[in-house]
Amino acid sequence: MTPKLKEKHLLRIPTRCRAILWCVFILLGLNALSGPQTVHGAEGAVDYYMQGGIYGNFGIAKLPGKGLYYLNYLVYQNGEADAAVRGGRLHADIEDDIGANAFALAYISDWKLFGGNYVFGAAAVAMGSSLDAGLVEDRGISINDSNWGWADPTIVPFGLNWKGETWNFFLYNQINVPIGEYDKDNNVNLGFNYWAFDTNLAITKELPANFEIDTNFGVLVNTKNQATNYHSGSAYHIDATLGYDVTRQFQLGLSGYYYKQFQGDSGSGATLGDFKGEAYGWGPTVQYIASLKPIIVLNFEWIHDTYAKNRMKNDTGVFFFAFEF
C-alpha cells in the first residue's frame, strides 16, 4: 500500500503494460472455464484466512514512516460447498454470501528490534451473512437464514518491518480473538468461537522497468471450538501480486494465492473426517495513491477461486482504503 517516492513517467499504457492486461484477460477466461469442485472440510469449510486484499497486495512489506494509520477493508464474498459441518450439524449444497467491513488502526513506530521498526494494530469487523443449504441434519430438508452484527476482532500485537533499497520485509502475527457473535444452535454465526494465530512474512521487491512483486508466506494455527469439539487443522498460504506502476500514483497488477491444510481436522465434531483443504485462485488488482502527504491510498482486488478441495469455492472482492492521521 506504500507509495513510491521516486518520479515516474506520465500516464499512458505502454507495451509492457498492455502485456500485463492481456495476461489478466487470459487468466480470467481460464477462470470462467474452470468447473465447480466438491468441498467438505474445515468447520463450515472456512477458517480465519481469507484470500484477497489483506495479504500480498501492493507494497505489503514497504510500509510508510512513523505514524498512526487508518485502514478500511470492505469485503464481499460469495461461496459454495458440496457439504460441511456447521454448529455440529451436517449441511449440504451450501451457498454463502458475506458482506463485511473491517475498521483497522495501525501504528508504525521508530522503536527498533533486530534492526526492524516495531508495528502493531487492531481491527473490529462488522459483518452480514446469509446462508442457503439443502439437507441439514436435525433441521429438516433446507434452510435459508441470515445474521448480521460484530464478528471476531483481529489484533496484531507484533510486527517488524525492515526497509532496504529495493527489498523490504515485514514479519507479523495476526490473532483472531473469539468474542464475536456465536451460538452453536444458530444457522449463521459471525464468529469462529476459537482462537487462530496467523504468522506471516511479507516481502516487497522492486524490479526494473517499474515492475514490483509482493509476496506473503503465512502459517495459520487454529485452536479447538469447544462448543462443537471441532478442531480445524493448521494450514499455510502463499499470496502474491505482480504489479506495474503506470504512473507514480496509479498501479495495475495480477494477484493470486495458494492455500493448503497440512494438518487434518480432528475432534468428535469432525464427522466428515480429517479432510485437508486446498484452494487457489487469481484476479486483477488496481491501486490509486490519491495523496503522498498525508498518505491516502485506494485499492480494489477481485479473486476468483479456480480450484477448491475440502474448502468453500469463492469469488472475493475487496475494496481497501487507508490514510494517515
Contacts in CASP RR format, 6 or more apart in sequence:
PFRMAT RR
TARGET T0000
AUTHOR 0000-0000-0000
METHOD contacts of the structure
MODEL  1
MTPKLKEKHLLRIPTRCRAILWCVFILLGLNALSGPQTVHGAEGAVDYYM
QGGIYGNFGIAKLPGKGLYYLNYLVYQNGEADAAVRGGRLHADIEDDIGA
NAFALAYISDWKLFGGNYVFGAAAVAMGSSLDAGLVEDRGISINDSNWGW
ADPTIVPFGLNWKGETWNFFLYNQINVPIGEYDKDNNVNLGFNYWAFDTN
LAITKELPANFEIDTNFGVLVNTKNQATNYHSGSAYHIDATLGYDVTRQF
QLGLSGYYYKQFQGDSGSGATLGDFKGEAYGWGPTVQYIASLKPIIVLNF
EWIHDTYAKNRMKNDTGVFFFAFEF
1 57 0 8 1.000
1 58 0 8 1.000
1 59 0 8 1.000
1 60 0 8 1.000
1 71 0 8 1.000
1 287 0 8 1.000
1 297 0 8 1.000
1 299 0 8 1.000
1 320 0 8 1.000
1 322 0 8 1.000
2 58 0 8 1.000
2 59 0 8 1.000
2 62 0 8 1.000
2 63 0 8 1.000
2 64 0 8 1.000
2 204 0 8 1.000
3 64 0 8 1.000
3 248 0 8 1.000
3 249 0 8 1.000
3 289 0 8 1.000
3 292 0 8 1.000
3 295 0 8 1.000
3 297 0 8 1.000
4 245 0 8 1.000
4 248 0 8 1.000
5 292 0 8 1.000
6 248 0 8 1.000
7 248 0 8 1.000
8 210 0 8 1.000
8 245 0 8 1.000
8 247 0 8 1.000
8 248 0 8 1.000
8 249 0 8 1.000
9 210 0 8 1.000
9 247 0 8 1.000
10 247 0 8 1.000
11 246 0 8 1.000
11 247 0 8 1.000
11 250 0 8 1.000
12 246 0 8 1.000
13 21 0 8 1.000
13 246 0 8 1.000
16 209 0 8 1.000
16 244 0 8 1.000
17 244 0 8 1.000
17 246 0 8 1.000
17 252 0 8 1.000
20 242 0 8 1.000
20 243 0 8 1.000
20 244 0 8 1.000
20 252 0 8 1.000
20 253 0 8 1.000
20 254 0 8 1.000
21 252 0 8 1.000
23 254 0 8 1.000
24 253 0 8 1.000
24 254 0 8 1.000
24 283 0 8 1.000
24 284 0 8 1.000
27 254 0 8 1.000
27 282 0 8 1.000
27 283 0 8 1.000
28 283 0 8 1.000
28 284 0 8 1.000
28 304 0 8 1.000
30 306 0 8 1.000
31 281 0 8 1.000
31 282 0 8 1.000
31 283 0 8 1.000
31 304 0 8 1.000
31 306 0 8 1.000
34 306 0 8 1.000
34 307 0 8 1.000
36 80 0 8 1.000
36 313 0 8 1.000
37 307 0 8 1.000
37 308 0 8 1.000
37 309 0 8 1.000
37 313 0 8 1.000
38 82 0 8 1.000
38 309 0 8 1.000
39 45 0 8 1.000
39 80 0 8 1.000
39 81 0 8 1.000
39 82 0 8 1.000
39 83 0 8 1.000
39 84 0 8 1.000
39 308 0 8 1.000
39 309 0 8 1.000
39 310 0 8 1.000
39 311 0 8 1.000
39 312 0 8 1.000
39 313 0 8 1.000
40 81 0 8 1.000
40 82 0 8 1.000
40 83 0 8 1.000
40 84 0 8 1.000
40 272 0 8 1.000
40 275 0 8 1.000
40 310 0 8 1.000
41 84 0 8 1.000
41 85 0 8 1.000
41 265 0 8 1.000
41 272 0 8 1.000
41 273 0 8 1.000
41 275 0 8 1.000
41 277 0 8 1.000
41 310 0 8 1.000
41 311 0 8 1.000
42 84 0 8 1.000
42 232 0 8 1.000
42 233 0 8 1.000
42 261 0 8 1.000
42 265 0 8 1.000
42 275 0 8 1.000
42 277 0 8 1.000
42 310 0 8 1.000
42 311 0 8 1.000
43 84 0 8 1.000
43 85 0 8 1.000
43 86 0 8 1.000
43 87 0 8 1.000
43 192 0 8 1.000
43 225 0 8 1.000
43 228 0 8 1.000
43 230 0 8 1.000
43 232 0 8 1.000
43 265 0 8 1.000
43 270 0 8 1.000
44 81 0 8 1.000
44 84 0 8 1.000
44 85 0 8 1.000
44 86 0 8 1.000
44 91 0 8 1.000
44 94 0 8 1.000
44 312 0 8 1.000
45 81 0 8 1.000
45 84 0 8 1.000
45 94 0 8 1.000
45 310 0 8 1.000
45 311 0 8 1.000
45 312 0 8 1.000
46 311 0 8 1.000
46 312 0 8 1.000
47 192 0 8 1.000
47 196 0 8 1.000
47 220 0 8 1.000
47 222 0 8 1.000
47 232 0 8 1.000
47 233 0 8 1.000
47 235 0 8 1.000
48 174 0 8 1.000
48 176 0 8 1.000
48 192 0 8 1.000
48 196 0 8 1.000
48 198 0 8 1.000
48 220 0 8 1.000
48 222 0 8 1.000
49 198 0 8 1.000
49 220 0 8 1.000
49 235 0 8 1.000
49 237 0 8 1.000
49 259 0 8 1.000
50 75 0 8 1.000
50 77 0 8 1.000
50 316 0 8 1.000
51 237 0 8 1.000
51 239 0 8 1.000
51 256 0 8 1.000
51 257 0 8 1.000
51 259 0 8 1.000
51 279 0 8 1.000
51 281 0 8 1.000
51 303 0 8 1.000
51 305 0 8 1.000
51 314 0 8 1.000
51 316 0 8 1.000
52 239 0 8 1.000
52 255 0 8 1.000
52 256 0 8 1.000
52 257 0 8 1.000
52 301 0 8 1.000
52 303 0 8 1.000
52 316 0 8 1.000
52 317 0 8 1.000
52 318 0 8 1.000
53 73 0 8 1.000
53 255 0 8 1.000
53 285 0 8 1.000
53 299 0 8 1.000
53 301 0 8 1.000
53 318 0 8 1.000
53 320 0 8 1.000
54 73 0 8 1.000
54 318 0 8 1.000
55 200 0 8 1.000
55 202 0 8 1.000
55 216 0 8 1.000
55 218 0 8 1.000
55 237 0 8 1.000
55 239 0 8 1.000
55 257 0 8 1.000
56 202 0 8 1.000
56 214 0 8 1.000
56 215 0 8 1.000
56 216 0 8 1.000
56 239 0 8 1.000
56 240 0 8 1.000
56 241 0 8 1.000
56 255 0 8 1.000
57 214 0 8 1.000
57 241 0 8 1.000
57 255 0 8 1.000
57 285 0 8 1.000
57 287 0 8 1.000
57 299 0 8 1.000
57 301 0 8 1.000
57 320 0 8 1.000
58 212 0 8 1.000
58 214 0 8 1.000
58 241 0 8 1.000
58 243 0 8 1.000
58 251 0 8 1.000
58 253 0 8 1.000
58 285 0 8 1.000
58 287 0 8 1.000
58 299 0 8 1.000
59 168 0 8 1.000
59 204 0 8 1.000
59 212 0 8 1.000
59 214 0 8 1.000
60 170 0 8 1.000
60 202 0 8 1.000
60 203 0 8 1.000
60 204 0 8 1.000
60 214 0 8 1.000
60 215 0 8 1.000
60 216 0 8 1.000
60 241 0 8 1.000
61 161 0 8 1.000
61 168 0 8 1.000
61 169 0 8 1.000
61 170 0 8 1.000
61 202 0 8 1.000
61 203 0 8 1.000
61 204 0 8 1.000
61 214 0 8 1.000
62 163 0 8 1.000
62 168 0 8 1.000
62 204 0 8 1.000
63 108 0 8 1.000
63 117 0 8 1.000
63 119 0 8 1.000
63 161 0 8 1.000
63 163 0 8 1.000
63 168 0 8 1.000
63 170 0 8 1.000
64 108 0 8 1.000
64 295 0 8 1.000
64 324 0 8 1.000
65 108 0 8 1.000
65 117 0 8 1.000
66 108 0 8 1.000
66 109 0 8 1.000
66 110 0 8 1.000
66 117 0 8 1.000
67 107 0 8 1.000
67 108 0 8 1.000
67 109 0 8 1.000
67 324 0 8 1.000
67 325 0 8 1.000
68 105 0 8 1.000
68 106 0 8 1.000
68 107 0 8 1.000
68 324 0 8 1.000
68 325 0 8 1.000
69 105 0 8 1.000
69 106 0 8 1.000
69 107 0 8 1.000
69 108 0 8 1.000
69 295 0 8 1.000
69 322 0 8 1.000
69 323 0 8 1.000
69 324 0 8 1.000
69 325 0 8 1.000
70 103 0 8 1.000
70 104 0 8 1.000
70 105 0 8 1.000
70 322 0 8 1.000
70 323 0 8 1.000
70 325 0 8 1.000
71 102 0 8 1.000
71 104 0 8 1.000
71 105 0 8 1.000
71 106 0 8 1.000
71 123 0 8 1.000
71 320 0 8 1.000
71 321 0 8 1.000
71 322 0 8 1.000
72 101 0 8 1.000
72 102 0 8 1.000
72 103 0 8 1.000
72 104 0 8 1.000
72 320 0 8 1.000
72 321 0 8 1.000
72 322 0 8 1.000
73 100 0 8 1.000
73 101 0 8 1.000
73 102 0 8 1.000
73 104 0 8 1.000
73 123 0 8 1.000
73 318 0 8 1.000
73 319 0 8 1.000
73 320 0 8 1.000
74 100 0 8 1.000
74 101 0 8 1.000
74 318 0 8 1.000
74 319 0 8 1.000
74 320 0 8 1.000
75 98 0 8 1.000
75 99 0 8 1.000
75 100 0 8 1.000
75 101 0 8 1.000
75 102 0 8 1.000
75 316 0 8 1.000
75 317 0 8 1.000
75 318 0 8 1.000
75 319 0 8 1.000
76 97 0 8 1.000
76 98 0 8 1.000
76 99 0 8 1.000
76 316 0 8 1.000
76 317 0 8 1.000
77 96 0 8 1.000
77 97 0 8 1.000
77 98 0 8 1.000
77 99 0 8 1.000
77 100 0 8 1.000
77 314 0 8 1.000
77 315 0 8 1.000
77 316 0 8 1.000
77 317 0 8 1.000
78 95 0 8 1.000
78 96 0 8 1.000
78 97 0 8 1.000
78 98 0 8 1.000
78 314 0 8 1.000
78 315 0 8 1.000
79 94 0 8 1.000
79 95 0 8 1.000
79 96 0 8 1.000
79 97 0 8 1.000
79 312 0 8 1.000
79 313 0 8 1.000
79 314 0 8 1.000
79 315 0 8 1.000
80 94 0 8 1.000
80 95 0 8 1.000
80 96 0 8 1.000
80 312 0 8 1.000
80 313 0 8 1.000
81 94 0 8 1.000
81 96 0 8 1.000
81 311 0 8 1.000
81 312 0 8 1.000
81 313 0 8 1.000
82 92 0 8 1.000
82 93 0 8 1.000
82 94 0 8 1.000
83 90 0 8 1.000
83 91 0 8 1.000
83 92 0 8 1.000
83 93 0 8 1.000
83 94 0 8 1.000
83 272 0 8 1.000
84 90 0 8 1.000
84 91 0 8 1.000
84 94 0 8 1.000
84 272 0 8 1.000
84 312 0 8 1.000
85 91 0 8 1.000
85 228 0 8 1.000
85 230 0 8 1.000
85 269 0 8 1.000
85 270 0 8 1.000
85 271 0 8 1.000
85 272 0 8 1.000
86 187 0 8 1.000
86 189 0 8 1.000
87 184 0 8 1.000
87 185 0 8 1.000
87 186 0 8 1.000
87 189 0 8 1.000
87 227 0 8 1.000
87 228 0 8 1.000
87 230 0 8 1.000
88 184 0 8 1.000
88 228 0 8 1.000
88 230 0 8 1.000
88 269 0 8 1.000
88 271 0 8 1.000
89 136 0 8 1.000
89 137 0 8 1.000
89 138 0 8 1.000
89 139 0 8 1.000
90 135 0 8 1.000
90 136 0 8 1.000
90 137 0 8 1.000
90 271 0 8 1.000
90 272 0 8 1.000
91 133 0 8 1.000
91 134 0 8 1.000
91 135 0 8 1.000
91 136 0 8 1.000
91 137 0 8 1.000
92 133 0 8 1.000
92 134 0 8 1.000
92 135 0 8 1.000
92 136 0 8 1.000
93 132 0 8 1.000
93 133 0 8 1.000
93 134 0 8 1.000
93 135 0 8 1.000
94 131 0 8 1.000
94 132 0 8 1.000
94 133 0 8 1.000
94 134 0 8 1.000
94 312 0 8 1.000
95 131 0 8 1.000
95 132 0 8 1.000
95 133 0 8 1.000
96 129 0 8 1.000
96 130 0 8 1.000
96 131 0 8 1.000
96 312 0 8 1.000
97 129 0 8 1.000
97 130 0 8 1.000
98 127 0 8 1.000
98 128 0 8 1.000
98 129 0 8 1.000
99 127 0 8 1.000
99 128 0 8 1.000
99 129 0 8 1.000
100 125 0 8 1.000
100 126 0 8 1.000
100 127 0 8 1.000
100 128 0 8 1.000
100 151 0 8 1.000
101 125 0 8 1.000
101 126 0 8 1.000
101 127 0 8 1.000
102 123 0 8 1.000
102 124 0 8 1.000
102 125 0 8 1.000
102 154 0 8 1.000
103 123 0 8 1.000
103 124 0 8 1.000
103 125 0 8 1.000
103 126 0 8 1.000
104 121 0 8 1.000
104 122 0 8 1.000
104 123 0 8 1.000
104 124 0 8 1.000
104 154 0 8 1.000
105 121 0 8 1.000
105 122 0 8 1.000
105 123 0 8 1.000
106 119 0 8 1.000
106 120 0 8 1.000
106 121 0 8 1.000
106 156 0 8 1.000
107 119 0 8 1.000
107 120 0 8 1.000
107 121 0 8 1.000
108 117 0 8 1.000
108 119 0 8 1.000
108 161 0 8 1.000
109 117 0 8 1.000
109 118 0 8 1.000
109 119 0 8 1.000
110 117 0 8 1.000
111 117 0 8 1.000
111 118 0 8 1.000
112 118 0 8 1.000
113 160 0 8 1.000
114 160 0 8 1.000
115 160 0 8 1.000
115 162 0 8 1.000
116 160 0 8 1.000
116 161 0 8 1.000
116 162 0 8 1.000
117 160 0 8 1.000
117 161 0 8 1.000
117 162 0 8 1.000
117 163 0 8 1.000
118 158 0 8 1.000
118 159 0 8 1.000
118 160 0 8 1.000
119 156 0 8 1.000
119 159 0 8 1.000
119 160 0 8 1.000
119 161 0 8 1.000
119 170 0 8 1.000
119 172 0 8 1.000
120 156 0 8 1.000
120 157 0 8 1.000
120 158 0 8 1.000
120 159 0 8 1.000
121 155 0 8 1.000
121 156 0 8 1.000
121 157 0 8 1.000
122 153 0 8 1.000
122 154 0 8 1.000
122 155 0 8 1.000
122 156 0 8 1.000
123 153 0 8 1.000
123 154 0 8 1.000
123 155 0 8 1.000
124 150 0 8 1.000
124 153 0 8 1.000
125 150 0 8 1.000
125 151 0 8 1.000
125 152 0 8 1.000
125 153 0 8 1.000
125 154 0 8 1.000
126 148 0 8 1.000
126 149 0 8 1.000
126 150 0 8 1.000
126 151 0 8 1.000
127 148 0 8 1.000
127 149 0 8 1.000
127 150 0 8 1.000
127 151 0 8 1.000
127 190 0 8 1.000
128 146 0 8 1.000
128 147 0 8 1.000
128 148 0 8 1.000
128 149 0 8 1.000
128 190 0 8 1.000
129 146 0 8 1.000
129 147 0 8 1.000
129 148 0 8 1.000
129 188 0 8 1.000
129 190 0 8 1.000
130 144 0 8 1.000
130 145 0 8 1.000
130 146 0 8 1.000
130 188 0 8 1.000
131 143 0 8 1.000
131 144 0 8 1.000
131 145 0 8 1.000
131 146 0 8 1.000
131 187 0 8 1.000
131 188 0 8 1.000
132 142 0 8 1.000
132 143 0 8 1.000
132 144 0 8 1.000
133 142 0 8 1.000
133 143 0 8 1.000
133 187 0 8 1.000
134 141 0 8 1.000
134 142 0 8 1.000
134 143 0 8 1.000
135 141 0 8 1.000
135 142 0 8 1.000
136 142 0 8 1.000
136 143 0 8 1.000
136 187 0 8 1.000
139 187 0 8 1.000
143 187 0 8 1.000
145 187 0 8 1.000
145 188 0 8 1.000
146 188 0 8 1.000
147 181 0 8 1.000
147 186 0 8 1.000
147 187 0 8 1.000
147 188 0 8 1.000
147 189 0 8 1.000
147 190 0 8 1.000
148 190 0 8 1.000
149 181 0 8 1.000
149 190 0 8 1.000
150 180 0 8 1.000
150 181 0 8 1.000
150 190 0 8 1.000
151 180 0 8 1.000
151 181 0 8 1.000
151 190 0 8 1.000
151 191 0 8 1.000
152 176 0 8 1.000
152 177 0 8 1.000
152 178 0 8 1.000
152 179 0 8 1.000
152 180 0 8 1.000
152 190 0 8 1.000
152 191 0 8 1.000
152 192 0 8 1.000
153 177 0 8 1.000
153 179 0 8 1.000
153 180 0 8 1.000
154 174 0 8 1.000
154 175 0 8 1.000
154 176 0 8 1.000
154 177 0 8 1.000
155 174 0 8 1.000
155 175 0 8 1.000
155 177 0 8 1.000
156 172 0 8 1.000
156 173 0 8 1.000
156 174 0 8 1.000
156 175 0 8 1.000
157 173 0 8 1.000
157 175 0 8 1.000
158 172 0 8 1.000
158 173 0 8 1.000
159 170 0 8 1.000
159 171 0 8 1.000
159 172 0 8 1.000
159 173 0 8 1.000
160 170 0 8 1.000
160 171 0 8 1.000
160 172 0 8 1.000
161 168 0 8 1.000
161 169 0 8 1.000
161 170 0 8 1.000
162 168 0 8 1.000
162 169 0 8 1.000
162 170 0 8 1.000
166 205 0 8 1.000
166 206 0 8 1.000
167 203 0 8 1.000
167 204 0 8 1.000
167 205 0 8 1.000
168 203 0 8 1.000
168 204 0 8 1.000
168 205 0 8 1.000
169 201 0 8 1.000
169 202 0 8 1.000
169 203 0 8 1.000
170 200 0 8 1.000
170 201 0 8 1.000
170 202 0 8 1.000
170 203 0 8 1.000
170 204 0 8 1.000
171 200 0 8 1.000
171 201 0 8 1.000
171 202 0 8 1.000
172 199 0 8 1.000
172 200 0 8 1.000
172 202 0 8 1.000
173 197 0 8 1.000
173 198 0 8 1.000
173 199 0 8 1.000
173 200 0 8 1.000
174 197 0 8 1.000
174 198 0 8 1.000
174 200 0 8 1.000
175 195 0 8 1.000
175 196 0 8 1.000
175 197 0 8 1.000
175 198 0 8 1.000
176 192 0 8 1.000
176 194 0 8 1.000
176 195 0 8 1.000
176 196 0 8 1.000
176 197 0 8 1.000
176 198 0 8 1.000
177 195 0 8 1.000
178 191 0 8 1.000
178 192 0 8 1.000
178 193 0 8 1.000
178 194 0 8 1.000
178 195 0 8 1.000
180 190 0 8 1.000
180 191 0 8 1.000
181 189 0 8 1.000
181 190 0 8 1.000
181 191 0 8 1.000
182 189 0 8 1.000
182 190 0 8 1.000
182 191 0 8 1.000
182 192 0 8 1.000
182 193 0 8 1.000
182 227 0 8 1.000
183 189 0 8 1.000
184 193 0 8 1.000
184 227 0 8 1.000
184 228 0 8 1.000
192 225 0 8 1.000
193 225 0 8 1.000
193 226 0 8 1.000
193 227 0 8 1.000
193 228 0 8 1.000
194 222 0 8 1.000
194 223 0 8 1.000
194 224 0 8 1.000
194 225 0 8 1.000
194 226 0 8 1.000
194 232 0 8 1.000
195 222 0 8 1.000
195 223 0 8 1.000
196 220 0 8 1.000
196 221 0 8 1.000
196 222 0 8 1.000
196 223 0 8 1.000
197 220 0 8 1.000
197 221 0 8 1.000
198 218 0 8 1.000
198 219 0 8 1.000
198 220 0 8 1.000
198 221 0 8 1.000
199 218 0 8 1.000
199 219 0 8 1.000
199 221 0 8 1.000
200 216 0 8 1.000
200 217 0 8 1.000
200 218 0 8 1.000
200 219 0 8 1.000
201 216 0 8 1.000
201 217 0 8 1.000
201 218 0 8 1.000
202 214 0 8 1.000
202 215 0 8 1.000
202 216 0 8 1.000
202 217 0 8 1.000
203 214 0 8 1.000
203 215 0 8 1.000
203 216 0 8 1.000
204 212 0 8 1.000
204 213 0 8 1.000
204 214 0 8 1.000
205 212 0 8 1.000
205 213 0 8 1.000
205 214 0 8 1.000
206 212 0 8 1.000
207 213 0 8 1.000
210 244 0 8 1.000
210 245 0 8 1.000
211 242 0 8 1.000
211 243 0 8 1.000
211 244 0 8 1.000
211 245 0 8 1.000
212 241 0 8 1.000
212 242 0 8 1.000
212 243 0 8 1.000
212 244 0 8 1.000
212 245 0 8 1.000
212 251 0 8 1.000
213 240 0 8 1.000
213 241 0 8 1.000
213 242 0 8 1.000
213 243 0 8 1.000
214 240 0 8 1.000
214 241 0 8 1.000
214 243 0 8 1.000
215 238 0 8 1.000
215 239 0 8 1.000
215 240 0 8 1.000
216 237 0 8 1.000
216 238 0 8 1.000
216 239 0 8 1.000
216 240 0 8 1.000
217 236 0 8 1.000
217 237 0 8 1.000
217 238 0 8 1.000
218 236 0 8 1.000
218 237 0 8 1.000
218 238 0 8 1.000
219 234 0 8 1.000
219 235 0 8 1.000
219 236 0 8 1.000
220 234 0 8 1.000
220 235 0 8 1.000
220 236 0 8 1.000
220 237 0 8 1.000
221 234 0 8 1.000
222 231 0 8 1.000
222 232 0 8 1.000
222 233 0 8 1.000
222 234 0 8 1.000
223 231 0 8 1.000
224 230 0 8 1.000
224 231 0 8 1.000
224 267 0 8 1.000
225 231 0 8 1.000
225 232 0 8 1.000
228 269 0 8 1.000
229 267 0 8 1.000
229 268 0 8 1.000
229 269 0 8 1.000
230 265 0 8 1.000
230 267 0 8 1.000
230 269 0 8 1.000
230 270 0 8 1.000
231 265 0 8 1.000
231 266 0 8 1.000
231 267 0 8 1.000
231 270 0 8 1.000
232 265 0 8 1.000
233 261 0 8 1.000
233 263 0 8 1.000
233 264 0 8 1.000
233 265 0 8 1.000
233 266 0 8 1.000
233 276 0 8 1.000
234 261 0 8 1.000
234 262 0 8 1.000
234 263 0 8 1.000
235 259 0 8 1.000
235 260 0 8 1.000
235 261 0 8 1.000
235 262 0 8 1.000
235 263 0 8 1.000
235 277 0 8 1.000
236 259 0 8 1.000
236 260 0 8 1.000
236 262 0 8 1.000
237 257 0 8 1.000
237 258 0 8 1.000
237 259 0 8 1.000
237 260 0 8 1.000
238 257 0 8 1.000
238 258 0 8 1.000
239 255 0 8 1.000
239 256 0 8 1.000
239 257 0 8 1.000
240 255 0 8 1.000
240 256 0 8 1.000
240 257 0 8 1.000
241 253 0 8 1.000
241 254 0 8 1.000
241 255 0 8 1.000
241 256 0 8 1.000
241 285 0 8 1.000
242 253 0 8 1.000
242 254 0 8 1.000
243 251 0 8 1.000
243 252 0 8 1.000
243 253 0 8 1.000
243 254 0 8 1.000
243 285 0 8 1.000
244 251 0 8 1.000
244 252 0 8 1.000
244 253 0 8 1.000
245 251 0 8 1.000
246 252 0 8 1.000
248 289 0 8 1.000
249 288 0 8 1.000
249 289 0 8 1.000
249 290 0 8 1.000
250 286 0 8 1.000
250 287 0 8 1.000
250 288 0 8 1.000
250 289 0 8 1.000
251 286 0 8 1.000
251 287 0 8 1.000
251 288 0 8 1.000
252 284 0 8 1.000
252 285 0 8 1.000
252 286 0 8 1.000
253 284 0 8 1.000
253 285 0 8 1.000
253 286 0 8 1.000
254 282 0 8 1.000
254 283 0 8 1.000
254 284 0 8 1.000
254 285 0 8 1.000
255 282 0 8 1.000
255 283 0 8 1.000
255 284 0 8 1.000
255 285 0 8 1.000
255 301 0 8 1.000
255 303 0 8 1.000
256 280 0 8 1.000
256 281 0 8 1.000
256 282 0 8 1.000
256 283 0 8 1.000
256 303 0 8 1.000
257 279 0 8 1.000
257 280 0 8 1.000
257 281 0 8 1.000
257 282 0 8 1.000
257 303 0 8 1.000
258 279 0 8 1.000
258 280 0 8 1.000
258 281 0 8 1.000
259 277 0 8 1.000
259 278 0 8 1.000
259 279 0 8 1.000
259 280 0 8 1.000
259 311 0 8 1.000
260 276 0 8 1.000
260 277 0 8 1.000
260 278 0 8 1.000
261 276 0 8 1.000
261 277 0 8 1.000
261 278 0 8 1.000
261 310 0 8 1.000
262 276 0 8 1.000
263 276 0 8 1.000
264 274 0 8 1.000
264 275 0 8 1.000
264 276 0 8 1.000
265 272 0 8 1.000
265 273 0 8 1.000
265 274 0 8 1.000
265 275 0 8 1.000
265 276 0 8 1.000
266 274 0 8 1.000
275 310 0 8 1.000
276 310 0 8 1.000
277 308 0 8 1.000
277 309 0 8 1.000
277 310 0 8 1.000
277 311 0 8 1.000
278 307 0 8 1.000
278 308 0 8 1.000
278 309 0 8 1.000
278 310 0 8 1.000
278 311 0 8 1.000
279 305 0 8 1.000
279 307 0 8 1.000
279 308 0 8 1.000
279 309 0 8 1.000
279 311 0 8 1.000
279 313 0 8 1.000
280 305 0 8 1.000
280 306 0 8 1.000
280 307 0 8 1.000
281 303 0 8 1.000
281 304 0 8 1.000
281 305 0 8 1.000
281 306 0 8 1.000
281 307 0 8 1.000
282 303 0 8 1.000
282 304 0 8 1.000
282 306 0 8 1.000
283 301 0 8 1.000
283 302 0 8 1.000
283 303 0 8 1.000
283 304 0 8 1.000
284 301 0 8 1.000
284 302 0 8 1.000
285 299 0 8 1.000
285 300 0 8 1.000
285 301 0 8 1.000
285 302 0 8 1.000
286 299 0 8 1.000
286 300 0 8 1.000
286 301 0 8 1.000
287 297 0 8 1.000
287 298 0 8 1.000
287 299 0 8 1.000
287 300 0 8 1.000
288 297 0 8 1.000
288 298 0 8 1.000
288 299 0 8 1.000
289 295 0 8 1.000
289 296 0 8 1.000
289 297 0 8 1.000
290 296 0 8 1.000
290 297 0 8 1.000
290 298 0 8 1.000
294 323 0 8 1.000
294 324 0 8 1.000
294 325 0 8 1.000
295 322 0 8 1.000
295 323 0 8 1.000
295 324 0 8 1.000
296 321 0 8 1.000
296 322 0 8 1.000
296 323 0 8 1.000
296 324 0 8 1.000
297 320 0 8 1.000
297 321 0 8 1.000
297 322 0 8 1.000
297 323 0 8 1.000
298 319 0 8 1.000
298 320 0 8 1.000
298 321 0 8 1.000
299 318 0 8 1.000
299 319 0 8 1.000
299 320 0 8 1.000
299 321 0 8 1.000
300 317 0 8 1.000
300 318 0 8 1.000
300 319 0 8 1.000
300 320 0 8 1.000
301 317 0 8 1.000
301 318 0 8 1.000
301 320 0 8 1.000
302 315 0 8 1.000
302 316 0 8 1.000
302 317 0 8 1.000
302 318 0 8 1.000
303 314 0 8 1.000
303 315 0 8 1.000
303 316 0 8 1.000
303 317 0 8 1.000
304 315 0 8 1.000
305 313 0 8 1.000
305 314 0 8 1.000
305 315 0 8 1.000
305 316 0 8 1.000
308 314 0 8 1.000
END
